[in-house]
Amino acid sequence: MVHSPRRIALTGGPGAGKTAVLEVIRQSFCRHVRVLPEAASVLFQGGFPRRDTAPNRSGAQRAIYRVQAELERIAVEEQESAIVLCDRGTVDGLAYWQRPPESFWTEVGTTHADELARYVAVIHLRTPAASQGYDHSNPVRRETAEEAALLDERIREVWAAHPNRTIIDPADSFLHKVEATLDAIRRELPACCRGHGPGRSSDDDCV
C-alpha cells in the first residue's frame, strides 16, 4: 500500500501538555506517523521579535501561518508518511488574532472553511486550571493560568466547525490524556500501520 499523507492537528491552549504527549507519540507509532515541529516555537526561538504591539502581534501570526503551511506542504509532497501530525494547525492563528476574524483569512489569502478542510481530524488537549497543575515553565510560554484558559476557549471556538474533533479534558492522570490522544490517532491510521511501532522488524512491511 502506498500512503496518501493525511494531516491531523494536535492543538490546545498553553500548558495543555502537547510537548509531553508528542514525545510519547514519537515513540509509539511507526515511521509513517510524522510529527512536525510547532511553527511558533521555530519562529520565536529563532529570533523572531515578540513585542507586545499590534503590528508585531499581527505580523507574528501571519509568519506562523506561512511557516506552518510550508512545513505541512513539505511533509505531504515528500509522500513518506501516512499521517502528518501537526503541532497546532493553521486555524490556531485565528485564536491569537486580535483584529476582526475575517481580516486574518484575507491577509493570509485563504478562508476558514478551506483551512478546516486541510485536516482529517483535530485533537484538542484542554488547558488545566491553576488548581489542576497549569505549568508555565516553558520559556516560550508567557501566559498566566487565566490567560491560558481564555486562549484555550478561543482555540475551541475556532475549531468548532470541524466535523472530526476529539476534545480531551484535563485529567488527574497524565497517562489518561496520553492514551486518549493515541486512541484518536489510531482511528485515523491505515490498517497496515496499526500495531507497528519504532524499532520493530515488522515495520518494514508497513510501506
C-alpha positions in Angstrom: 0.0 0.0 0.0 1.3 3.5 -0.9 0.2 6.0 1.6 -1.5 9.3 0.8 -0.5 11.7 3.6 -3.3 12.9 5.8 -3.0 15.8 8.3 -4.1 15.7 11.9 -3.9 18.8 14.0 -3.0 18.4 17.7 -3.9 21.6 19.4 -4.8 23.1 22.8 -4.1 26.1 25.0 -0.8 26.9 26.7 0.2 24.3 29.2 -2.1 21.6 27.9 0.7 19.0 27.7 1.2 18.9 24.0 5.0 18.7 24.2 5.0 15.7 26.5 2.2 14.0 24.6 4.1 14.5 21.3 7.2 12.8 22.8 5.1 9.7 23.6 3.6 9.8 20.1 7.1 9.8 18.5 7.9 6.6 20.4 4.5 4.8 19.9 4.0 4.7 16.1 5.8 3.5 13.0 7.8 5.8 10.8 4.8 6.7 8.7 3.5 8.9 11.5 5.5 12.1 11.1 5.4 14.7 13.8 6.0 18.3 12.7 7.6 21.0 14.9 5.4 23.8 16.2 5.8 26.8 13.9 5.5 29.4 16.6 8.4 27.8 18.5 10.5 27.6 15.3 10.0 31.4 14.8 10.3 32.7 18.3 13.3 30.5 19.3 14.9 31.6 16.1 14.8 35.2 17.0 11.5 36.5 15.5 10.6 39.6 17.5 8.0 39.2 20.2 6.9 42.7 21.2 3.5 43.5 22.6 2.5 45.9 19.8 -0.4 45.5 17.4 1.8 45.4 14.3 4.2 42.8 15.9 1.3 40.6 17.1 -0.3 40.6 13.6 3.0 40.0 11.8 3.8 37.1 14.1 0.5 35.3 13.3 1.0 35.9 9.6 4.5 34.5 9.8 3.4 31.5 11.9 0.7 30.7 9.4 3.1 30.7 6.5 5.7 28.6 8.3 3.0 26.1 9.4 1.7 25.8 5.8 5.1 25.2 4.4 6.0 22.6 7.0 2.8 20.7 6.1 3.4 21.2 2.4 6.9 19.7 2.5 5.7 16.7 4.6 2.8 16.0 2.2 4.7 16.4 -1.0 7.5 14.1 0.2 4.8 11.4 0.4 6.7 9.4 3.0 4.0 9.4 5.7 0.5 8.1 6.3 -0.2 10.7 9.0 1.3 14.1 9.2 0.7 15.1 12.8 0.8 18.9 13.2 1.8 20.6 16.4 -1.1 23.1 16.1 -2.7 23.8 12.7 -3.2 26.8 10.5 -6.6 27.6 12.1 -4.9 28.2 15.5 -3.7 31.6 14.4 -7.3 32.9 14.4 -7.5 32.3 18.2 -4.5 34.6 18.7 -5.6 37.2 16.1 -6.7 40.4 17.8 -8.4 42.1 14.8 -11.6 41.1 13.1 -11.6 37.4 12.3 -12.1 37.8 8.5 -9.1 40.1 8.2 -6.9 37.2 9.3 -8.0 35.0 6.4 -7.8 37.9 4.0 -4.2 38.7 5.0 -3.0 35.1 4.6 -5.0 34.6 1.4 -7.4 31.7 2.4 -10.7 31.0 4.1 -11.7 29.5 7.4 -13.5 26.6 5.6 -10.5 25.8 3.4 -8.2 25.7 6.4 -10.5 23.4 8.4 -10.6 21.1 5.4 -6.8 20.6 5.5 -7.1 18.3 8.4 -8.7 14.9 8.5 -9.0 15.1 12.3 -8.4 17.6 15.2 -7.3 16.6 18.7 -7.7 19.3 21.3 -5.9 18.9 24.6 -7.7 21.3 27.1 -5.6 23.5 29.3 -5.7 22.7 33.0 -6.7 25.4 35.5 -4.1 26.6 38.0 -5.6 24.2 40.6 -5.1 21.3 38.1 -1.4 21.9 37.6 -1.1 24.6 34.9 2.7 24.8 34.1 4.3 27.9 32.6 7.9 26.9 32.9 8.3 26.7 29.1 10.4 29.9 28.2 8.3 30.4 25.1 5.1 30.4 27.2 4.2 33.8 28.7 0.5 33.4 29.6 -0.8 33.2 33.2 -3.2 30.4 34.0 -6.2 32.8 33.4 -4.8 34.0 30.1 -4.1 30.4 29.1 -7.7 29.4 29.9 -9.1 32.2 27.7 -6.8 31.2 24.8 -7.9 27.6 25.2 -11.5 28.6 24.9 -10.8 30.6 21.8 -9.0 27.7 20.3 -12.0 25.5 21.0 -14.2 28.1 19.2 -12.1 28.5 16.1 -12.0 24.7 15.5 -15.7 24.1 16.5 -16.9 23.6 12.9 -14.5 20.7 12.2 -16.5 17.5 11.7 -14.0 15.2 13.3 -12.8 16.7 16.5 -11.7 14.9 19.7 -11.6 17.1 22.9 -9.5 15.7 25.7 -10.3 17.4 29.0 -7.7 17.8 31.8 -7.3 14.7 33.9 -5.6 13.9 37.1 -3.6 11.2 35.3 -1.3 12.2 32.5 -1.5 8.7 31.2 -5.2 9.1 30.6 -4.5 12.1 28.4 -1.8 10.2 26.5 -4.0 7.2 25.9 -6.9 9.2 24.7 -4.6 11.0 22.2 -3.1 7.8 21.0 -6.5 6.3 20.5 -7.7 9.3 18.4 -4.6 8.9 16.2 -5.0 5.1 15.8 -8.5 5.7 14.5 -7.0 7.5 11.5 -4.2 5.1 10.8 -4.3 2.9 7.7 -4.7 -0.8 8.6 -1.1 -1.6 7.7 0.3 0.8 10.3 -1.8 -0.4 13.2 0.3 -2.4 15.7 3.6 -1.3 14.3 6.0 0.8 16.3 9.5 2.2 16.2 12.2 -0.4 16.1 10.1 -3.4 15.3 11.3 -5.7 12.5 7.7 -5.8 11.0 7.9 -2.0 10.5 9.5 -2.6 7.1 6.3 -4.4 6.0 4.3 -1.2 6.5 5.0 0.6 3.2 
